[in-house]
Amino acid sequence: MSSFRRHCGLAAIGFVLAFGSTAARATDYPLSLDNCGIALSFEKAPERVVSIGQSMTEIMYLLGLSDRVAGTALWVAPVLPQFEEVNEEVKRLADNDPSFESVVAERPDLVTTQFEGQVGPHGVVATREQFADLEIPVYTSPADCVGKDNSNGGDGLRTNPFSMDLVYEEVSDLARIFDVEERGAALIADLKAREQAAEEKIAGLDGDVSAVFWFSSADLDIDPYVAGQSGAPGAMMKTLGVKNVIDSEEEWPTVGWETIARANPTIIVIGKMDRRRFPADDIAVKQQFLKEDPVVSLMTAVRKGRVIVMDAQAMNPTIRTISGLEVLADALVKAGLVQ
């Protein structure tokens, strides 16, 4: 048995020991489930999966299924620390978007995708139909299709706000598909406990705390991509009772710094990532801009050092959003905003 399989086996055992046995039963195959309005059917647990999206891949690892991952792509940040060794033995097809040919070359019996932007109606990798023609099913993260319209391309439009329940649904679905429902139940229990602990930590939060989340900017001379009301940062802020100064229902609208400065948020949260698609992907570039821009540098949050660095992957609707919630709660306490 390879070292990474032993590691994942121990991780799965750890979940069961930590949370005890659950009433989850073995998956009855053939399994049928609905995913993004598409009926999927599995005669048995898939053996070779290509996972397009870091969160999808990390959920597989957390469920002890790394030995089923034949290839992965679309990464924003380093892998979770406990899976560094595991991840080294999984083939990286691309740091960003893989080609359709590279995915098919791995002979997958399942493709999972974090975003319909990669595999969907206007998928840059492929459409579901292209994989269906090869009898390869596609599972899409519910966080990117439930309550969201991706039919016009781009980042899509949320018709309902994101909630962590969509991530829990994803964990539960994958646990059923791979017949590891006990592990899935334990993982969900852990995430919910952490969510509750973060809420309790800031129970005495000052009622007038506000924030802006800055993911990146296509160019520092134009409006930044900041979090609207309906995405993962919006859910974090609602959970902790923090006002989002960006009123837009879009997930990542562009808003001018002058508008943000007038709103004068109590804190600024900036995304840290390995991706280098835009100059502002670099956390050092963001920090320098905040200090040197003649308008932004005068904001109260900048002057008082209330700038929070957060894993950009936590700002997406992913398994790491709970970690982002914890980072935000801790920062609020550290800033003296909780009584």
C-alpha positions, 0 to 999 in steps of 0.5 A: 500500500502506498504512503498516501493511501495509508495517510488517507486511511488514517484520516478517515479512521480519525473522523470516525474515532472523533465523532463516533459511529453513525447510522449511515448505511452502505450505498445501494447500487445502482445509485440514482441521484439528481445533480444540477437537474441532471439524473446521474446513475452509478452501477458501482463506486467510480474507480477513476475520477478526474477532479476539476477544482481544488475544493472538489479534490480536497473533499475527495481527500477528506473522504479518504478517496485520494486513491480514486483521483486519477487527475486534478486541475484548477488550483488556487492555493496550496493543498490543505497541509495534511494532504501535501504528501497525498497530493504529490502522488496525484497527477496535476493535469493543469494548474488552471483549466485542463484540456478536454483531451487531457481529461479523457486521456485519464480514462475516468469513469467520473468527472467532477467539476467545481464550476460549470464555467469549466464543464457546463453550458459554456464550459471552457473544458467541455460541456456535459454532453461531450463527456456524455457522448463518451459515457462519462458522467459529470458531477457538478458542485451544487454550490455552483448550480443550485440557485444559480444561472450559468446559462449566459457564461461568465461567473453566472448569476446567483438567484439565491444566496449561497449557504454552507448547506450546499457544500454539505450536500456535495459532501453527502452526495460524494460520500453516497457515490463512493459508498463512504457515507459514514465518513461523509456524515463525520466530516459534515458534523465536524464542519457544522461544529466549527461553524457554530463555534465561530458564531459563538466566538463573536456573540458580543460583536459590536452591532455596527461592524462592516466589511469589504472582501477584495478578491482581485483586480484585472488591473490596479487602475480599474475597479476591483472584484469585491464580494457582493451579497450572494456569494461565500463572503456574503454568507460569512458576513451574514452568519457573523452579523457583519454588514457587507458594504457592497449592496450588489446581489452579484457574486463578484461585482466590480466596484470603484475604490471611491465608492468603497472609501465612502462606505468606509468599512470597519475591516478589509479582507483581502484574498491570498492565492497562488494564482497569477492571472492578474497582478492583484492576485499577488497579496503583496501587490494588494497590501502595497496598493492599500498603503500607497493609493491616495484614496484607499490609504486614508480609509479607517480600516487601512489606517488602523491596520484592520486588513485581514488576509484570507485564503482566496479559496475560502472566498469561493463556495468551497470546503474552505469557506468554514476556515474563512469564517473562522479567520473572520471571527478571530480577526474581529476578536483580535481587532477588539470589535467583540465585547 
